[in-house]
Amino acid sequence: MANAAEDLSQYDISKEEKDKLVSEVIRYVLFKTHQNFGCPIKRDELTQLVTKSYRQRALPALVINEAIEKLSSIFGYEMRELQRSRPSSTNQGRSSQQSVADPKSYILISQLPDHVYKKYVVDSNTAPLTGFTFVIVSIVHLAGGKIEEESLWNHMNQMGLSKSEESHPILGNIKQALEALIQQRYLQKVKVNGPEGNTLYYELAERALDEDFNRRIKEYISQIVKKDIISLDAE
């Protein structure tokens, strides 16, 4: 960084101290992403890593921005800020979001080519959870981006995934597996107050609406449709 010493002078911090903070933020982001299965990391958490020892107001932004650069150049990850996805409006009543993403939160997106990522990075143990995510998000996508809770569970029941199942051999507790998609910001849960009472909906959240992920979902759906067509032709 040009004129690094001059830039750091306003923060009353040495380059070594700044580098240590950047490394701490990077370790935290990588660890939390792995530990929490990709759940977004709040910017406040990263800020606190800096402010616990340093009180300079603008220092967290400097450290986080450099951590973002190094995660990309060294580790091949884009640390992407999530844009909050608001629940859609409805004529049936006022909707209220039950799970809201922090407006300042981040996720890690691999910058590696798909074939390289699948060969060297993907953990075979998490593949079933990835498949579950794609299937559930695809169902909501095909429903127009929003589906009633009861209808979603009907689709899941057809796949052998029961709401009461607590020890599925792969997914474990099915309700918790679905809840994880909300925590990871693939879905958001919306309550609509109508004349006949409250109705719960699942909507696509910001990660499912991300351009790259949305493209992969459309490709996934297209592959399923092609297989169905080939199967029908074979009959």
C-alpha angles and dihedrals in degrees: 000000000000116000090000095165091051092047093050094048091080090058095049090230134119125238089247091054091047092049090050091054092048090051090049092053091048092050091048093050094048093045096046092046090054095040096048097039095246099316111160117269116226118235088225089065091055092044091054091056087064102036095051087078105015128049100192104129099217096040098090091058091051093049096044093048092052090047088054091052094049094045086058101041098039107025101028095237129130110216097211125193113228118232109220113251113217121213113257119255121246136198091223095072145303116314125214126194114233096192118040126186117227107258088230107049136123142213130191118243120189114238092198120111111266095248092051093046092050093047101045109018112031113099110222089212091064096044093096091054090050089050091049090052093051093048096048094044089047091054091052091044092053089049089061098268095298132068136173114255092237092051092050091052090049089057091047092049088057087057091051094257109133125196089226095050109115101166108041108169092238110017099033111201105022095203090052091047089056092044089054089063088059092049090048089050098240089118137020127204118230129191116208119198108213136166090268095049136269122335123192121219136184116221133184110264130205099284092052089047093051109121096236095045092044089054091051091049091052090049090049092051091046091054091051091050091049091051090051091050092049090048091052092047090051090055 
